Amino acid sequence: MTSIMTNSSAMAALQTLRGINSDMETTQSRISSGYRVETASDNAAYWSIATTMRSDNKALSTVKDALGLGAAKIDVASTGLQSAIDVVSEIKSKLVAASEPGVDKEKINKELTQLKNQLVSTTESASFSGENWLHNSATGAAGTKSIVGSFNRSASGNVSVTTLDVDTSATTLIDTEDAGRGILTKDIDADALLETPSGTADNYFLVDAGSTTAATGSEISLSATTTDAEVGSMIRAVDSILGQLTDSAADLGSVSSRVSMQENFVSSLMDSIDKGVGRLVDADMSEESTRLKALQTQQQLGIQSLSIANSNSQNVLSLFR
């Protein structure tokens, strides 16, 4: 039936054109934003997952920054320790030279004084971001320093932060409050370092930092009256100090290696999360551009179809001529 009141063909063509236009808007939005799922209305499940993982990635970015800061602190402390090892090694060699007959011990002592001053300067300078792991002036012991190491989300959705801990009491070289807490300021019993100790304490310390609680032994220094036996005790004490410094440097080195591995892992994890989120919500630009071309063609055909449907009503006028 032909009707001038109800144009069914035009209505069908218009409905089809509306659907094509809606699909074009969706495709154009994906192309302009780059996302297949941009809002919750596009796909609530994927949008929720993507939003959560993006938030976690921001947290991981902060963890990466914290690891970088921690690595810098470790590097500064390690550099200071390595410098201290070199200086103490030099002190050891000077003491060995002082054991030679006829040597001027007072002149060697002047060198020892300068080397000990260098140790003090090194420990005081080994500071980064207000933290010094080699020099302690606080009333309490240096204690443990924590570096943020990772951000974790459990299967149940609970989050937690884990840390890498460094016991800086083991790296403290000079303690101005309690000499016994510093490797360079505490007493070293040279008698205990003998193959057959006599049992009588023979304490020596390397640096006098003016600690509130001072060491009870003798400072490692030379004078014209210093005996060979005393020089031998000093050498044993310094060698013990050198061993402790080496152990501290090794501990810091292992922590530094751990921090470096964690940094690499966090970077890789962030990349993996980005890729995973992209698979869920990113638009396939090749597919969308192809779809847009097809929809543009359909739109043109829909417009022509609507034009034809509208012209059918006008054809009725020819029946009345």
Salt bridges, closest charged atoms under 4 A:
ASP56 OD2 - ARG153 NE 2.70
GLU90 OE2 - LYS94 NZ 3.58
GLU111 OE2 - LYS94 NZ 2.95
GLU131 OE2 - LYS73 NZ 3.04
ASP175 OD2 - ARG181 NE 2.79
GLU219 OE2 - LYS116 NZ 2.86
ASP239 OD1 - LYS92 NZ 2.68
GLU287 OE2 - ARG291 NH2 2.90
GLU288 OE2 - ARG30 NH1 3.22
GLU288 OE1 - ARG291 NH1 2.96
